[in-house]
Amino acid sequence: MTPRRGRGSGAARRRRDARAREEYDLLIALALGAAVGAGMALLVRRGPEGRSPAYTAARAAGRGAVKAGRYGAKGARRVRRRGAELIDNIPFEDIGESLGAYLESARETIDDAVARELKGLRKAVRRQRKRLGV
């Protein structure tokens, strides 16, 4: 014979589960509130020098931003010098000639296509006139 399970109703079981979930939610909210409160107290409190840790952190961030700005400016100057060296190596005349050749080729191809279309249209007009007897 297999062991029998409790004969409680499904609604009662759901109420028990909901009550347990509510207790866990309350405990989690309590823990989060305590952690946030402790963090805020640490940020707002005054240190031995009379300054808050938030002030110290903001000052350190400001120093970091200044240092990052210096490094960025130094890198920009380096890139500018290197770019000036590289621009001399770009073959602008060769690029212009090859681009001109590509454009000329494209122009000729388009002209040929338009000429073929006109020729086909003229033939079609002649056929229609012949068919209509005009």
Summary of the structure (lengths in Angstrom):
residues: 134
radius of gyration: 41.4
end to end distance: 105.5
largest distance: 110.4
contacts: 239
relative contact order: 0.03
helix: 83%
strand: 0%
